Amino acid sequence: MRELVFFLEERSAAAMLEGLLPKLLPDDVVPRYITFEGKQDLEGQLVRRLRGYRNPNALFVVMRDQDAQPNCKAIKRKLERLCTQAGRPGVLIRIACKELEAFYLADLDAVERGLGITGIAAQQATRKFRDPERLNSAKEELRRLTNHRYQPVEGSRAIGPCLDPENGRSRSFRNLVAGIRRLVGGHAEGNTEA
């Protein structure tokens, strides 16, 4: 069995992936989640944790939010340097622009179904939700939209299985899905997109 090992800045990302990955992974790939207490913890431990992973059949993904940092490419270059320092230069790196919750705002049907709230999906056509990666705080917008029913870990666990892997409204979600598919398909990953 091959492993697809995710290094994630927070538990909510793992909760989302647990629901999404069954739609993307072949039966011979087992996902593993290594979560950290934020991006500084992730970056501080990444070299040691990558270097110490012993399964020769493991494939790796590092994922974190862009948050308020202006340049996601600079974040990606920093993570690439850390992976190279760990002796693993081929790691798939994905940055959620600007927050993980932008993935959800790009798929309001998934939010509606996952959280059991009606009337949200109809708002997808509004300018704000056609390109949710432009929002300064997708997490706050999602909380407001759901009348504070969205909580990061529980909400991600509920919404993840409802996400449409073909949804293209979030560029970083689209790049995450495409990168995972290429990685488990055995193709070389070119880490050029955020």
C-alpha positions as CSV (number, residue, x, y, z in Angstrom):
1,M,0.0,0.0,0.0
2,R,1.1,3.5,-0.8
3,E,0.7,6.3,1.7
4,L,-0.3,9.9,0.9
5,V,1.0,11.8,3.9
6,F,-0.4,15.3,4.5
7,F,1.5,17.8,6.6
8,L,-1.2,20.3,7.6
9,E,-1.2,23.5,9.7
10,E,-4.5,22.7,11.4
11,R,-7.0,19.9,12.2
12,S,-9.7,21.5,10.1
13,A,-7.8,20.8,6.9
14,A,-7.5,17.1,7.9
15,A,-11.2,17.0,8.7
16,M,-12.0,18.4,5.2
17,L,-9.6,16.0,3.5
18,E,-11.0,13.0,5.3
19,G,-14.3,13.7,3.4
20,L,-12.9,14.7,0.1
21,L,-10.1,12.2,-0.5
22,P,-12.4,9.1,-1.0
23,K,-13.5,10.8,-4.2
24,L,-9.9,11.2,-5.4
25,L,-7.7,8.3,-4.2
26,P,-7.4,4.9,-5.7
27,D,-7.9,1.9,-3.3
28,D,-4.2,1.3,-3.0
29,V,-3.4,4.7,-1.5
30,V,-3.9,5.3,2.2
31,P,-4.1,8.9,3.5
32,R,-2.3,9.9,6.6
33,Y,-2.6,13.3,8.4
34,I,0.1,15.0,10.4
35,T,-1.4,18.2,11.9
36,F,0.3,21.0,13.6
37,E,-0.6,23.9,15.8
38,G,-0.5,26.6,13.1
39,K,1.8,27.5,10.4
40,Q,4.8,28.4,12.6
41,D,4.6,24.9,14.2
42,L,4.3,23.3,10.7
43,E,7.3,25.2,9.4
44,G,9.3,24.6,12.6
45,Q,8.9,20.9,12.6
46,L,8.6,20.1,8.8
47,V,12.3,19.2,8.2
48,R,12.5,16.8,11.1
49,R,9.2,15.2,10.5
50,L,9.8,14.7,6.7
51,R,13.3,13.5,7.3
52,G,12.1,11.0,9.9
53,Y,9.3,9.5,7.8
54,R,10.4,6.0,6.9
55,N,7.9,4.5,4.5
56,P,9.6,4.3,1.1
57,N,6.3,4.2,-0.7
58,A,5.0,7.4,0.9
59,L,4.1,10.4,-1.1
60,F,3.9,13.8,0.6
61,V,1.7,16.9,0.5
62,V,2.3,20.1,2.5
63,M,-0.7,22.4,2.8
64,R,-1.2,25.7,4.6
65,D,-3.2,28.9,4.4
66,Q,-1.9,32.1,2.9
67,D,-3.7,34.2,5.5
68,A,-2.7,37.8,5.4
69,Q,0.7,37.2,3.8
70,P,0.7,39.0,0.5
71,N,2.8,36.6,-1.6
72,C,1.7,32.9,-1.7
73,K,4.6,32.2,-4.1
74,A,7.1,33.3,-1.4
75,I,5.4,31.0,1.1
76,K,5.6,28.1,-1.4
77,R,9.3,28.8,-2.0
78,K,10.0,28.7,1.7
79,L,8.2,25.4,2.1
80,E,10.1,24.0,-0.9
81,R,13.4,25.0,0.7
82,L,12.4,23.2,3.9
83,C,11.4,20.1,2.0
84,T,14.7,20.1,0.1
85,Q,16.6,20.5,3.3
86,A,14.8,17.4,4.6
87,G,16.0,15.5,1.6
88,R,12.5,15.4,-0.1
89,P,12.5,17.8,-3.0
90,G,9.5,16.4,-4.8
91,V,6.9,17.2,-2.1
92,L,3.6,18.6,-3.4
93,I,3.0,22.0,-1.8
94,R,-0.3,23.7,-1.9
95,I,-1.3,27.1,-0.4
96,A,-5.0,27.8,0.3
97,C,-5.6,31.3,-0.9
98,K,-6.3,33.0,1.5
99,E,-7.9,30.5,3.9
100,L,-9.3,27.0,3.7
101,E,-12.8,28.3,4.1
102,A,-12.5,29.9,0.6
103,F,-12.8,26.3,-0.7
104,Y,-16.2,26.1,1.0
105,L,-17.4,29.5,-0.1
106,A,-16.6,28.4,-3.7
107,D,-19.0,25.5,-3.2
108,L,-22.0,26.8,-1.4
109,D,-24.1,23.7,-2.3
110,A,-21.6,21.7,-0.3
111,V,-22.0,24.1,2.7
112,E,-25.8,23.9,2.4
113,R,-25.8,20.1,2.3
114,G,-23.0,19.6,4.8
115,L,-24.4,21.9,7.5
116,G,-28.1,21.3,6.7
117,I,-28.9,24.9,6.0
118,T,-31.2,25.9,3.2
119,G,-31.0,28.9,0.9
120,I,-27.2,29.3,0.9
121,A,-26.4,27.7,-2.4
122,A,-28.6,30.3,-4.2
123,Q,-26.1,33.0,-3.3
124,Q,-23.3,31.4,-5.3
125,A,-24.0,33.6,-8.3
126,T,-23.3,36.8,-6.3
127,R,-20.0,38.5,-7.0
128,K,-18.6,37.8,-3.6
129,F,-19.0,34.0,-3.9
130,R,-18.0,33.7,-7.6
131,D,-14.4,34.4,-6.5
132,P,-14.1,33.9,-2.8
133,E,-10.3,33.9,-2.7
134,R,-10.5,37.7,-3.0
135,L,-12.2,37.9,0.4
136,N,-10.0,39.1,3.3
137,S,-11.5,36.6,5.8
138,A,-13.3,33.7,4.2
139,K,-13.7,32.1,7.7
140,E,-15.6,35.1,9.1
141,E,-17.7,35.3,5.9
142,L,-18.6,31.7,6.3
143,R,-19.5,32.1,9.9
144,R,-21.7,35.1,9.1
145,L,-23.3,33.3,6.1
146,T,-24.2,30.2,8.3
147,N,-25.3,32.3,11.2
148,H,-22.3,31.0,13.2
149,R,-23.2,27.3,12.7
150,Y,-19.8,26.9,11.0
151,Q,-17.1,25.9,13.4
152,P,-13.7,25.0,11.8
153,V,-13.2,21.4,12.6
154,E,-16.8,20.2,12.9
155,G,-17.8,22.3,9.8
156,S,-14.9,21.0,7.8
157,R,-15.8,17.4,8.7
158,A,-19.4,18.0,7.6
159,I,-18.6,19.9,4.4
160,G,-15.7,17.9,3.2
161,P,-17.7,14.9,1.9
162,C,-20.0,17.3,0.0
163,L,-17.3,19.2,-1.9
164,D,-17.3,18.8,-5.6
165,P,-13.8,17.9,-6.8
166,E,-14.6,19.4,-10.2
167,N,-15.6,22.8,-8.8
168,G,-13.4,25.4,-10.3
169,R,-14.4,28.6,-8.5
170,S,-11.4,28.3,-6.1
171,R,-8.2,28.2,-8.0
172,S,-6.3,26.9,-5.0
173,F,-8.8,24.1,-4.5
174,R,-8.7,23.2,-8.2
175,N,-4.8,23.1,-7.9
176,L,-5.0,21.0,-4.8
177,V,-7.3,18.4,-6.5
178,A,-5.2,18.4,-9.7
179,G,-2.0,18.0,-7.7
180,I,-3.3,15.1,-5.7
181,R,-4.6,13.4,-8.8
182,R,-1.2,13.7,-10.5
183,L,0.7,12.6,-7.5
184,V,-1.2,9.4,-6.9
185,G,-1.4,8.8,-10.6
186,G,2.4,8.4,-10.5
187,H,3.2,11.5,-12.6
188,A,5.9,14.0,-11.6
189,E,4.6,17.1,-9.9
190,G,5.8,20.4,-11.0
191,N,4.9,22.5,-8.0
192,T,4.4,25.6,-10.1
193,E,0.9,26.6,-9.1
194,A,-0.2,27.7,-5.6
